[in-house]
Amino acid sequence: MRDLAIQVTHRPGEIARLASALARHDVNIKSIAGMNVGNQGIMRVIPDDIEAARSALAEANIRYEECELVTSLLENKAGELAELASKLSNGGINVNAIYVIGLEGELVEVALAVDDIKKAKKLVE
């Protein structure tokens, strides 16, 4: 699973511009996160089809950075995220983004963009 990080200007229409570009290529958004600091923002998207998303963004002249994600299934209870974050922290892993990508019963699936994917995958196994 991969995500796309897109820097945007904090102004009306940026979400629509990104979502429209992806929609024109029939890309479904599995998860999305965004925030702004001052007049700049970042949007992170997990598309259902990474190849189509790459084409869509290229056609719309939207620059992005791409990242492989590590996933983990957690129990839906207090302390689970803290335990996962501690494992990564103790392993020297920086987390750049985190998403909730699924909920099923008492389980929560999260996806993380990290600075060392190979090491992170070993730590969360």
ZASEMI-619575 format. One record per residue: x, y, z of N, C-alpha, C in turn; residue number from 0; residue in three letters. Coordinates in steps of 0.2 Angstrom, whole numbers, padded with zeros to 4 digits. Example, Ala and Ser with C-alpha at 12.3 -4.5 7.8 and 13.67 -1.06 7.14 Angstrom:
% ZASEMI-619575
{{0066,-0028,0039},{0062,-0022,0039},{0066,-0016,0039},0,ALA}
{{0064,-0011,0035},{0068,-0005,0036},{0064,0000,0039},1,SER}
//
This chain:
% ZASEMI-619575
{{0004,-0006,0000},{0000,0000,0000},{0004,0006,0000},0,MET}
{{0002,0011,-0004},{0006,0017,-0004},{0002,0023,-0003},1,ARG}
{{0005,0029,-0001},{0001,0035,-0001},{0005,0041,-0005},2,ASP}
{{0001,0046,-0006},{0004,0052,-0010},{0003,0058,-0005},3,LEU}
{{0009,0061,-0004},{0009,0068,0000},{0009,0073,-0005},4,ALA}
{{0004,0078,-0005},{0004,0084,-0009},{0004,0090,-0005},5,ILE}
{{0008,0094,-0007},{0008,0101,-0004},{0003,0106,-0007},6,GLN}
{{0000,0109,-0004},{-0005,0114,-0007},{-0005,0120,-0003},7,VAL}
{{-0008,0125,-0007},{-0009,0132,-0004},{-0016,0132,0000},8,THR}
{{-0016,0135,0006},{-0022,0135,0010},{-0027,0140,0007},9,HIS}
{{-0031,0137,0003},{-0036,0142,0000},{-0042,0138,-0003},10,ARG}
{{-0048,0140,-0004},{-0053,0137,-0006},{-0052,0133,-0013},11,PRO}
{{-0054,0127,-0013},{-0054,0123,-0020},{-0048,0118,-0020},12,GLY}
{{-0044,0118,-0016},{-0038,0114,-0016},{-0040,0106,-0015},13,GLU}
{{-0045,0105,-0011},{-0047,0098,-0010},{-0051,0096,-0016},14,ILE}
{{-0055,0101,-0019},{-0059,0099,-0025},{-0054,0098,-0031},15,ALA}
{{-0049,0102,-0031},{-0044,0101,-0037},{-0041,0094,-0037},16,ARG}
{{-0039,0092,-0031},{-0036,0085,-0030},{-0041,0080,-0031},17,LEU}
{{-0047,0080,-0028},{-0052,0075,-0029},{-0054,0075,-0036},18,ALA}
{{-0055,0080,-0039},{-0057,0080,-0046},{-0052,0077,-0051},19,SER}
{{-0046,0078,-0050},{-0041,0075,-0054},{-0041,0068,-0053},20,ALA}
{{-0042,0065,-0047},{-0042,0058,-0046},{-0048,0055,-0049},21,LEU}
{{-0054,0058,-0048},{-0060,0056,-0050},{-0060,0055,-0058},22,ALA}
{{-0057,0060,-0062},{-0057,0059,-0069},{-0053,0053,-0071},23,ARG}
{{-0049,0050,-0067},{-0046,0043,-0068},{-0049,0038,-0065},24,HIS}
{{-0055,0039,-0062},{-0059,0033,-0058},{-0055,0031,-0052},25,ASP}
{{-0051,0035,-0049},{-0047,0033,-0043},{-0051,0034,-0037},26,VAL}
{{-0052,0029,-0033},{-0056,0030,-0027},{-0051,0031,-0021},27,ASN}
{{-0053,0035,-0017},{-0049,0037,-0011},{-0050,0033,-0005},28,ILE}
{{-0046,0028,-0003},{-0047,0024,0002},{-0046,0028,0009},29,LYS}
{{-0042,0032,0009},{-0041,0036,0015},{-0038,0043,0013},30,SER}
{{-0039,0048,0017},{-0037,0055,0016},{-0036,0059,0022},31,ILE}
{{-0030,0063,0023},{-0029,0067,0029},{-0026,0073,0026},32,ALA}
{{-0027,0079,0030},{-0025,0085,0028},{-0025,0090,0033},33,GLY}
{{-0020,0095,0033},{-0020,0100,0038},{-0016,0106,0035},34,MET}
{{-0017,0112,0038},{-0013,0117,0036},{-0009,0120,0041},35,ASN}
{{-0004,0124,0040},{0000,0128,0044},{0001,0135,0041},36,VAL}
{{-0002,0140,0044},{-0002,0146,0040},{-0006,0146,0034},37,GLY}
{{-0002,0148,0028},{-0006,0148,0022},{-0003,0142,0017},38,ASN}
{{0000,0137,0020},{0002,0131,0017},{-0001,0125,0020},39,GLN}
{{-0002,0120,0016},{-0005,0114,0018},{-0002,0108,0015},40,GLY}
{{-0004,0102,0018},{-0002,0096,0015},{-0008,0091,0015},41,ILE}
{{-0009,0087,0010},{-0014,0082,0010},{-0011,0076,0008},42,MET}
{{-0013,0071,0012},{-0010,0064,0011},{-0016,0059,0009},43,ARG}
{{-0015,0056,0003},{-0020,0052,0001},{-0018,0044,0000},44,VAL}
{{-0022,0040,0002},{-0021,0033,0000},{-0026,0031,-0006},45,ILE}
{{-0024,0030,-0012},{-0028,0029,-0018},{-0029,0021,-0018},46,PRO}
{{-0035,0019,-0021},{-0036,0012,-0022},{-0032,0009,-0028},47,ASP}
{{-0029,0014,-0033},{-0026,0012,-0039},{-0020,0017,-0039},48,ASP}
{{-0014,0015,-0037},{-0008,0019,-0037},{-0006,0021,-0044},49,ILE}
{{-0006,0017,-0049},{-0004,0019,-0056},{-0009,0024,-0059},50,GLU}
{{-0015,0023,-0058},{-0020,0028,-0060},{-0020,0034,-0057},51,ALA}
{{-0018,0034,-0050},{-0017,0040,-0046},{-0011,0044,-0049},52,ALA}
{{-0006,0041,-0050},{0000,0044,-0053},{-0001,0047,-0060},53,ARG}
{{-0005,0044,-0064},{-0007,0047,-0070},{-0011,0053,-0070},54,SER}
{{-0016,0052,-0065},{-0021,0058,-0064},{-0017,0064,-0061},55,ALA}
{{-0013,0063,-0057},{-0009,0069,-0054},{-0004,0072,-0059},56,LEU}
{{-0001,0068,-0063},{0003,0070,-0068},{0000,0074,-0073},57,ALA}
{{-0006,0072,-0075},{-0010,0075,-0080},{-0013,0082,-0078},58,GLU}
{{-0014,0082,-0071},{-0016,0089,-0068},{-0011,0093,-0066},59,ALA}
{{-0005,0091,-0067},{0001,0095,-0065},{0002,0096,-0058},60,ASN}
{{0000,0091,-0054},{0000,0091,-0047},{0006,0087,-0044},61,ILE}
{{0011,0090,-0041},{0017,0087,-0039},{0015,0083,-0032},62,ARG}
{{0019,0078,-0031},{0018,0074,-0025},{0024,0070,-0023},63,TYR}
{{0024,0067,-0017},{0029,0063,-0015},{0025,0056,-0013},64,GLU}
{{0028,0051,-0015},{0025,0044,-0014},{0029,0040,-0009},65,GLU}
{{0025,0037,-0005},{0028,0033,0001},{0025,0026,0002},66,CYS}
{{0029,0021,0003},{0026,0014,0005},{0024,0015,0012},67,GLU}
{{0018,0011,0013},{0016,0011,0020},{0016,0005,0024},68,LEU}
{{0017,0005,0030},{0017,-0001,0034},{0010,-0001,0038},69,VAL}
{{0007,-0007,0038},{0001,-0008,0041},{0001,-0012,0048},70,THR}
{{-0004,-0011,0052},{-0004,-0014,0058},{-0011,-0015,0061},71,SER}
{{-0013,-0021,0063},{-0020,-0022,0066},{-0019,-0021,0073},72,LEU}
{{-0023,-0017,0076},{-0023,-0016,0083},{-0030,-0017,0086},73,LEU}
{{-0030,-0019,0093},{-0036,-0020,0096},{-0039,-0013,0098},74,GLU}
{{-0045,-0012,0097},{-0048,-0006,0098},{-0049,-0004,0106},75,ASN}
{{-0044,-0003,0109},{-0044,-0001,0116},{-0038,0003,0118},76,LYS}
{{-0039,0007,0124},{-0034,0012,0126},{-0027,0008,0126},77,ALA}
{{-0022,0012,0124},{-0015,0009,0125},{-0012,0006,0119},78,GLY}
{{-0016,0004,0114},{-0014,0000,0108},{-0009,0004,0104},79,GLU}
{{-0011,0010,0102},{-0008,0015,0098},{-0001,0017,0102},80,LEU}
{{-0002,0018,0108},{0004,0020,0112},{0010,0014,0112},81,ALA}
{{0007,0008,0112},{0012,0002,0112},{0015,0002,0105},82,GLU}
{{0012,0003,0100},{0014,0003,0093},{0019,0009,0092},83,LEU}
{{0017,0015,0094},{0022,0020,0094},{0028,0020,0097},84,ALA}
{{0028,0016,0103},{0034,0015,0107},{0038,0010,0104},85,SER}
{{0036,0005,0101},{0040,0000,0097},{0044,0004,0091},86,LYS}
{{0040,0008,0088},{0043,0012,0082},{0048,0017,0085},87,LEU}
{{0046,0021,0090},{0051,0025,0093},{0057,0022,0096},88,SER}
{{0057,0017,0099},{0062,0013,0102},{0067,0010,0096},89,ASN}
{{0064,0009,0091},{0068,0007,0085},{0071,0013,0081},90,GLY}
{{0070,0019,0083},{0072,0025,0080},{0069,0027,0073},91,GLY}
{{0062,0025,0073},{0058,0026,0067},{0054,0032,0068},92,ILE}
{{0054,0037,0063},{0050,0043,0063},{0044,0041,0059},93,ASN}
{{0038,0043,0062},{0032,0042,0058},{0030,0049,0055},94,VAL}
{{0029,0049,0049},{0027,0055,0045},{0020,0056,0044},95,ASN}
{{0016,0050,0044},{0009,0051,0044},{0006,0044,0046},96,ALA}
{{0000,0045,0049},{-0004,0039,0051},{-0011,0039,0049},97,ILE}
{{-0014,0034,0047},{-0021,0034,0045},{-0025,0028,0048},98,TYR}
{{-0031,0029,0049},{-0035,0023,0051},{-0038,0021,0044},99,VAL}
{{-0037,0015,0042},{-0039,0012,0036},{-0045,0007,0036},100,ILE}
{{-0046,0005,0042},{-0051,0000,0043},{-0053,-0001,0050},101,GLY}
{{-0060,-0002,0051},{-0063,-0004,0058},{-0067,-0010,0057},102,LEU}
{{-0066,-0015,0061},{-0070,-0021,0061},{-0070,-0024,0068},103,GLU}
{{-0076,-0024,0070},{-0077,-0026,0077},{-0073,-0023,0082},104,GLY}
{{-0069,-0027,0085},{-0064,-0024,0090},{-0057,-0022,0088},105,GLU}
{{-0057,-0022,0081},{-0050,-0021,0078},{-0050,-0015,0074},106,LEU}
{{-0044,-0012,0074},{-0043,-0005,0070},{-0037,-0007,0066},107,VAL}
{{-0037,-0005,0059},{-0031,-0006,0055},{-0029,0001,0054},108,GLU}
{{-0022,0002,0055},{-0019,0008,0054},{-0013,0007,0049},109,VAL}
{{-0012,0012,0045},{-0006,0013,0040},{-0002,0019,0042},110,ALA}
{{0005,0017,0042},{0009,0023,0044},{0014,0024,0038},111,LEU}
{{0016,0030,0037},{0021,0032,0032},{0027,0034,0037},112,ALA}
{{0033,0030,0036},{0038,0031,0041},{0045,0032,0037},113,VAL}
{{0050,0034,0040},{0056,0035,0037},{0061,0029,0035},114,ASP}
{{0059,0023,0038},{0063,0017,0037},{0058,0011,0036},115,ASP}
{{0055,0010,0030},{0050,0005,0030},{0052,-0002,0031},116,ILE}
{{0058,-0004,0029},{0060,-0011,0031},{0061,-0012,0038},117,LYS}
{{0064,-0008,0042},{0064,-0008,0049},{0058,-0008,0052},118,LYS}
{{0053,-0004,0050},{0047,-0003,0053},{0043,-0009,0052},119,ALA}
{{0043,-0012,0046},{0039,-0019,0045},{0041,-0024,0050},120,LYS}
{{0048,-0024,0051},{0050,-0030,0056},{0048,-0028,0063},121,LYS}
{{0048,-0022,0065},{0046,-0020,0072},{0038,-0021,0073},122,LEU}
{{0034,-0021,0068},{0027,-0021,0069},{0024,-0028,0068},123,VAL}
{{0029,-0033,0066},{0026,-0040,0064},{0024,-0043,0071},124,GLU}
//
